[in-house]
Amino acid sequence: QLFWEKRLQGLSASDVSEQIIKSMELPKGLQGVGPGNNDDTLLSAVASALHTSSAPITGQLSAAVEKNPAVWLNTSQPLCKAFIVTDDDIRKQEERVQQVRKKLEEALMADVLSR
């Protein structure tokens, strides 16, 4: 199916207590294309592209995809506008990873000390 991500629209993940898990925030530069596209649909498309292919994700490179995505769609890429990852984006992500690793280390140490 060309717009398979639409089937997942409106569905949410939940934890064991049936509380809906908050969806990830996408970077501001990542914008969807196609009919009725929203952030949840775009997240599904990007996650699927990362999972099923080892090719880099560049988005839809043709400007014509905005006018008629059914005709000009590159099916090997998710339904998003072409984007560029900057060095600043990479640096910010590295900082976030370091912060999360530090929190994890602190939680593991607290767990070890409580035993």
CORGICOR-V507960 format. One record per residue. N is the residue number from 0. RES is the residue in three letters. SS is DSSP state (alpha for helix, beta for strand, coil for the rest). PHI is phi in degrees with one decimal (none if undefined). D_CENTER is the distance of its C-alpha to the mean C-alpha in whole Angstrom. Layout:
n:res:ss:phi:d_center
N:RES:SS:PHI:D_CENTER
N:RES:SS:PHI:D_CENTER
//
This chain:
n:res:ss:phi:d_center
0:GLN:coil:none:20
1:LEU:coil:-70.5:19
2:PHE:coil:-112.9:16
3:TRP:alpha:-60.9:16
4:GLU:alpha:-61.8:13
5:LYS:alpha:-62.2:15
6:ARG:alpha:-63.9:17
7:LEU:alpha:-89.2:14
8:GLN:coil:-62.5:14
9:GLY:coil:90.2:16
10:LEU:coil:-91.6:15
11:SER:coil:-134.4:14
12:ALA:coil:-82.6:15
13:SER:beta:-137.3:18
14:ASP:coil:-88.1:20
15:VAL:coil:-64.6:23
16:SER:coil:-91.5:25
17:GLU:coil:63.8:23
18:GLN:coil:-86.1:21
19:ILE:beta:-68.4:18
20:ILE:coil:-83.0:15
21:LYS:coil:-63.6:13
22:SER:coil:-73.7:10
23:MET:coil:-68.1:7
24:GLU:coil:-92.0:8
25:LEU:coil:-87.7:6
26:PRO:coil:-59.9:8
27:LYS:coil:-60.0:11
28:GLY:coil:-75.0:12
29:LEU:coil:-94.5:9
30:GLN:coil:-124.0:11
31:GLY:beta:-77.9:11
32:VAL:coil:-131.0:14
33:GLY:coil:108.8:16
34:PRO:coil:-69.6:18
35:GLY:coil:58.6:17
36:ASN:coil:-76.3:13
37:ASN:coil:-134.7:12
38:ASP:alpha:-63.7:9
39:ASP:alpha:-66.5:8
40:THR:alpha:-65.0:9
41:LEU:alpha:-64.1:7
42:LEU:alpha:-61.1:4
43:SER:alpha:-61.8:7
44:ALA:alpha:-66.2:7
45:VAL:alpha:-68.1:5
46:ALA:alpha:-61.2:5
47:SER:alpha:-65.0:9
48:ALA:alpha:-63.8:9
49:LEU:alpha:-67.5:9
50:HIS:alpha:-78.6:11
51:THR:alpha:-98.6:14
52:SER:coil:-140.4:14
53:SER:coil:-95.9:16
54:ALA:coil:-73.8:16
55:PRO:coil:-66.9:14
56:ILE:coil:-95.0:11
57:THR:coil:-115.3:13
58:GLY:coil:85.8:12
59:GLN:beta:-81.4:15
60:LEU:coil:-81.4:18
61:SER:coil:-83.1:21
62:ALA:alpha:-69.6:21
63:ALA:alpha:-68.2:23
64:VAL:alpha:-62.5:20
65:GLU:alpha:-65.3:20
66:LYS:coil:-78.3:24
67:ASN:coil:-149.3:23
68:PRO:alpha:-63.2:20
69:ALA:alpha:-68.3:22
70:VAL:alpha:-96.7:24
71:TRP:alpha:-101.7:22
72:LEU:coil:-78.0:19
73:ASN:coil:-90.8:18
74:THR:coil:-69.5:17
75:SER:coil:-86.0:16
76:GLN:coil:-119.7:13
77:PRO:coil:-68.3:10
78:LEU:coil:-78.6:11
79:CYS:beta:-141.2:11
80:LYS:beta:-66.9:13
81:ALA:coil:-59.7:14
82:PHE:coil:-142.5:13
83:ILE:coil:-126.4:15
84:VAL:coil:-92.0:14
85:THR:coil:-92.4:17
86:ASP:alpha:-61.5:19
87:ASP:alpha:-64.6:18
88:ASP:alpha:-60.6:15
89:ILE:alpha:-65.4:15
90:ARG:alpha:-61.9:18
91:LYS:alpha:-62.6:16
92:GLN:alpha:-66.6:14
93:GLU:alpha:-61.5:17
94:GLU:alpha:-64.1:19
95:ARG:alpha:-63.1:16
96:VAL:alpha:-63.2:16
97:GLN:alpha:-63.0:20
98:GLN:alpha:-63.9:20
99:VAL:alpha:-67.5:18
100:ARG:alpha:-63.1:21
101:LYS:alpha:-65.2:24
102:LYS:alpha:-62.4:23
103:LEU:alpha:-63.8:23
104:GLU:alpha:-60.4:26
105:GLU:alpha:-63.7:28
106:ALA:alpha:-66.3:27
107:LEU:alpha:-66.5:28
108:MET:alpha:-66.3:31
109:ALA:alpha:-63.4:32
110:ASP:alpha:-65.8:32
111:VAL:alpha:-63.5:34
112:LEU:alpha:-69.0:36
113:SER:alpha:-74.3:36
114:ARG:coil:-87.0:38
//
